[in-house]
Amino acid sequence: MATTSADRIAIVNAQIVTVDKTATVIDNGTIVVKHDGSIGKIGAGRIDHDATEVVDAGGAIVMPGLINAHTHLGMTLFRGLGDDMSLEAFLARLMPAEIRVLDYDAVHSGTELAALESLLGGITTSLDMYYMPDAALKVAESSRMRLQTGTTFLESDGPEPMKWPDRLAWVSKWLEQPRDNMGSTGWVAPHSTYLLGEDHLRVIAELAARYEARVHVHAAETVGEMKLVADRHGGRTPIQVLRDTGLLGRAVLAHGVHLTDDDIKLIADASASVVHCPASNFKLASGIARLIDLQEAGVNIALGTDGPASGNDIDLWIAIRLAGYMQKTMAANPEVLPARDLVRMATINGAKALQLDHVIGSLEVGKRADLIMLDPDSPSLTPNFDPHTTIATSVTRADVVNVMIDGEFVVRDRECLTIDKQQVVRKVAALGKRVLASVDGD
């Protein structure tokens, strides 16, 4: 029997961190979620509604779901495989193992484990770059986590061996598919300017333009990369190569650690976004991104975890904290990158990078109800004088109690409702033995 009410769930007694344009915080607030998964009403105190379910937040912080703007979800299979080494040494160990182990089922299992970890930690949307993206989309469908992804380009075969013309045909078919209302498949993912030649990059740019696809690419991550790119591309930086090949204007740039002043201007002029991945950058000793300079130039900065093989976990709360602490230290100024900016980087700025800021990233009437409810009784969140500061400096994954995507709870009382935890953990543990055997055979 069809319901006659417009409202489905009312969340009451919440401290709502909206992340709207004025950083509005609503104490003792109410959010009314409609049956279509959108936010119907939001405001202070009691709001009239006809919801069939009322959830008392108990005064807890309720905020937008986190957006992981750069990750490699399927890399959970290789977590801890290449620690205490440079990016170049890490890739030299990782890539052969990927070729030996990865197939559709392996990517599906690794991505499902990553989705479980993400949802339990309050990440509701991810921009993924990995092989066999159709496997990741299948996980997104069953887990309800929002996933943006595309086809990965390497000059070598990698785990998806096919000749370049065959790859282009496959990518064209991928991009010709009808897209959902979030544009989830509207991406191409050239790995980098050091693993692709200029001719290949130009072809990818033509594909992106033809199908109105976005570009997800690694850029300026390490000193070693800068030298490789300069040697391969006539002394240019990765950003200059992306500009010259027509890719920069559609790009989400992962890392952006080693940027010149000219690079920053090019990025700003192209309205490209930079995704800062501090945990991975610091662990690999890649360097410290120039976030303050990027911010002053008007560049949109989002946050990412990078892959769980290099960053080891999929935890944006750590990324928020590391990003703020390191920039304050580098600037010798505790006032730079205040808490409100850090919260925006993990939410609405990520949505903007994905061109979804009209749909998600903040809690406002008409947007999708993607939200997190934190623990009102958490010792580490008490007292809570300023929720933005609490979020930026105190929250951990253990404080995430409930997670909602599109108006449906996917995590309730710290239990994921859409993924069988025991089953996926067993699968990936078994695959871990295959990974180890593939490395030991070197």
Secondary structure, DSSP 8 states (H G I E B T S, - for coil): -----SEEEEEEEEEEE---TT--EEEEEEEEEETTSBEEEEEES------SEEEE-TT-EEEE-EEEEEE-GGGGGGTTSS-SS-HHHHHHHHHHHHHHH--HHHHHHHHHHHHHHHHHTTEEEEEE--S-HHHHHHHHHHH--EEE-EEEE-SS-TTS---HHHHHHHHHHHHHS---TT-TT-EEEE--SSSS-HHHHHHHHHHHHHTT-EEEEEES--HHHHHHHHHHTTT--HHHHHHHTT-GGGEEEEE--S--HHHHHHHHHHT-EEEE-HHHHHHTT-----HHHHHHTT-EEEE----TTTT-S--HHHHHHHHHHHHHHHHT-TTSS-HHHHHHHTTHHHHHHTT-TTTSSS--TTSB--EEEE-TT-GGG-S-S-HHHHHHHT--GGGEEEEEETTEEEEETTEESSS-HHHHHHHHHHHHHHHHHHHHT-
